[in-house]
């Protein structure tokens, strides 16, 4: 970890009482939902993390609580470092404050997360579906979303074919 990122992580942990996790040389800070806007604003204004590289969610169902994590990938272009933030979100009435006021490109990310996972973003200027049709019911990336299976269109039986010979359709 670079000296810059190390100092940022230490400052953020002390200021916001965050938990740090490291996996395969990637540092992640666990942030409570009520602190996410202020943490993002601090990273943006004080430490020059000027780009929200990505934002997505993870569904840990059937795990108890928290069911979801909203994942933010921050990037400091001048320092060329990334920092990951994770916000644990309960399964019942999943809601997180919107960070659109800090990173305007979060608008599209948050709409996609709402559409696919059903996690609401308080304060979002336009919380409506972006990928699925307006009248669609449910959120397709939730692990408890019912799957609509299609019948298999073909079958292939390895016992009937000698794989050592080229296949020729008869």
C-alpha positions in Angstrom: 0.0 0.0 0.0 1.3 3.4 -0.9 2.2 5.9 1.8 -0.5 8.2 0.5 -3.2 5.6 0.7 -1.9 4.4 4.1 -2.3 7.9 5.5 -5.7 8.3 4.0 -6.9 5.0 5.5 -5.5 5.9 8.9 -7.1 9.3 8.9 -10.5 8.0 7.8 -10.5 5.2 10.4 -9.7 7.7 13.2 -12.2 10.3 12.0 -15.2 8.1 11.3 -14.4 5.0 13.3 -14.3 2.7 10.3 -13.3 -0.9 10.0 -10.5 -1.7 7.6 -10.3 -5.0 5.6 -7.6 -6.0 3.2 -7.8 -8.8 0.7 -5.3 -9.4 -2.1 -3.7 -6.0 -1.6 -7.0 -4.2 -1.9 -8.0 -2.0 1.0 -11.7 -1.7 1.9 -13.3 0.5 4.5 -16.6 -0.6 6.0 -18.8 2.5 6.3 -22.2 2.8 8.1 -25.0 4.1 5.9 -25.4 7.3 7.8 -21.7 8.2 7.2 -21.4 7.4 3.5 -22.0 10.9 2.2 -19.6 12.6 4.6 -16.9 9.9 4.0 -17.3 10.4 0.2 -17.2 14.2 0.6 -14.0 14.0 2.8 -12.3 11.7 0.3 -13.3 14.0 -2.6 -12.5 17.3 -1.0 -9.5 16.6 1.3 -7.8 13.6 -0.3 -8.5 14.3 -4.0 -10.4 11.1 -4.7 -12.0 12.8 -7.7 -13.6 9.9 -9.4 -16.3 7.3 -8.5 -15.0 4.5 -10.7 -17.8 2.2 -10.0 -20.7 1.5 -7.6 -22.6 -1.8 -7.3 -24.2 -4.1 -4.7 -23.8 -7.6 -3.4 -26.6 -9.8 -2.1 -25.6 -12.3 0.6 -28.9 -14.0 0.9 -29.7 -16.4 2.6 -27.3 -15.0 5.2 -29.1 -13.3 8.0 -28.2 -9.6 8.3 -26.9 -7.4 6.7 -28.2 -9.0 3.5 -26.6 -6.4 1.1 -23.4 -4.5 0.7 -23.3 -1.4 -1.5 -19.7 -1.2 -2.9 -18.1 2.1 -4.0 -14.8 2.1 -5.9 -13.1 5.5 -5.5 -10.1 6.6 -7.6 -7.7 9.4 -7.0 -6.4 10.3 -10.5 -3.5 12.5 -9.2 -2.2 9.8 -6.9 -3.4 6.9 -9.1 -4.8 4.9 -6.2 -8.1 3.1 -5.6 -10.0 2.8 -2.3 -13.0 0.6 -1.9 -15.9 1.5 0.4 -18.6 -1.0 1.5 -21.8 -0.1 3.2 -23.7 -2.9 4.9 -27.5 -2.6 4.3 -30.3 -4.7 6.0 -32.6 -6.8 3.9 -35.8 -5.3 5.2 -36.4 -1.8 3.7 -32.8 -1.5 2.2 -31.9 2.2 2.1 -28.7 4.2 1.7 -28.2 8.0 1.4 -27.4 9.1 -2.2 -24.0 10.4 -3.0 -25.1 12.2 -6.2 -24.3 15.6 -4.6 -20.6 14.5 -4.2 -20.2 12.4 -7.3 -22.8 13.2 -10.0 -22.1 10.0 -12.0 -23.5 8.1 -9.0 -26.9 9.0 -10.5 -26.8 6.2 -13.0 -25.1 3.7 -10.7 -27.7 4.2 -8.0 -30.6 3.8 -10.4 -29.2 0.6 -11.7 -28.7 -0.7 -8.1 -32.3 0.2 -7.3 -33.5 -1.5 -10.5 -31.6 -4.7 -10.0 -31.4 -5.1 -6.2 -34.2 -2.9 -4.8 -31.9 -0.8 -2.6 -33.3 2.7 -2.4 -31.1 5.8 -2.3 -32.5 8.6 -0.1 -32.1 12.0 -1.7 -31.6 10.7 -5.2 -33.0 13.2 -7.8 -34.6 10.6 -10.1 -35.1 7.2 -8.5 -36.7 5.1 -11.2 -35.9 2.1 -13.2 -33.1 2.3 -15.8 -32.7 -1.2 -17.2 -35.9 -3.1 -16.7 -39.3 -2.0 -18.1 -41.2 0.5 -15.9 -44.0 -2.1 -15.1 -41.5 -4.8 -14.2 -42.1 -6.4 -10.8 -39.2 -7.4 -8.6 -35.5 -6.9 -8.7 -33.7 -9.5 -10.9 -30.2 -9.6 -9.2 -31.6 -10.5 -5.8 -30.7 -14.1 -5.0 -34.3 -14.9 -4.0 -35.7 -13.6 -7.3 -37.6 -16.5 -9.0 -35.8 -17.8 -12.0 -37.8 -18.5 -15.2 -36.1 -21.5 -16.7 -36.3 -22.4 -20.3 -36.5 -25.9 -21.6 -33.2 -27.2 -23.0 -33.3 -27.0 -26.8 -30.9 -29.8 -27.5 -29.3 -32.8 -25.9 -25.9 -34.3 -26.4 -25.0 -37.8 -25.3 -21.3 -38.5 -25.0 -21.9 -42.2 -24.8 -23.1 -42.3 -28.4 -20.1 -40.5 -29.9 -16.5 -41.7 -30.1 -14.6 -38.5 -29.3 -11.4 -39.8 -30.8 -13.0 -39.6 -34.3 -14.1 -36.5 -36.1 -17.8 -35.9 -35.8 -19.7 -36.2 -39.0 -23.4 -35.6 -39.1 -25.1 -38.5 -40.7 
